[in-house]
């Protein structure tokens, strides 16, 4: 990979992971909860898929646990895959593109339950599979992205700057995800009600 040296390039490269991480935050913090109405006492229609529970709660909790276990187990195999991959475009670019594309497809699949009329086992299994696929390809994308840090920056000072920029953008996406999204939904709810 081509080395980058300028601060603005390091800033943009640190920013590059923010969208993928924001998508992961939305899936894990909002969309998994939005499949069930339990726990929402107000504005259910604004926080859930259809104002209805779409998954069998006991089975869904098992599916989420399986997805998290898969997510934890695949880091090392995916890191080995991206380290040993060879192509004419290099080893990192194709893995980032492949992981990102499949992650987005799994996200779209997760946004589209099979049945919007209520909780079904079919929905639960399907959404559990989509969640496993999403986490898997999120991991492939981010493991590969982080692996590029040592390849695109030639010195320790540059790697430190890149890591610091990435950390700042991590704080930004947490603020956006946990403060701005609820504020926007609250504002939208107020507009709809008035």
Secondary structure as UniProt FT lines:
FT   HELIX           7..15
FT   TURN            16..17
FT   HELIX           18..26
FT   HELIX           27..31
FT   HELIX           32..34
FT   TURN            38..39
FT   HELIX           44..47
FT   HELIX           57..84
FT   TURN            88..89
FT   HELIX           93..111
FT   HELIX           121..147
FT   HELIX           149..152
FT   HELIX           156..175
FT   HELIX           176..180
FT   HELIX           181..193
//
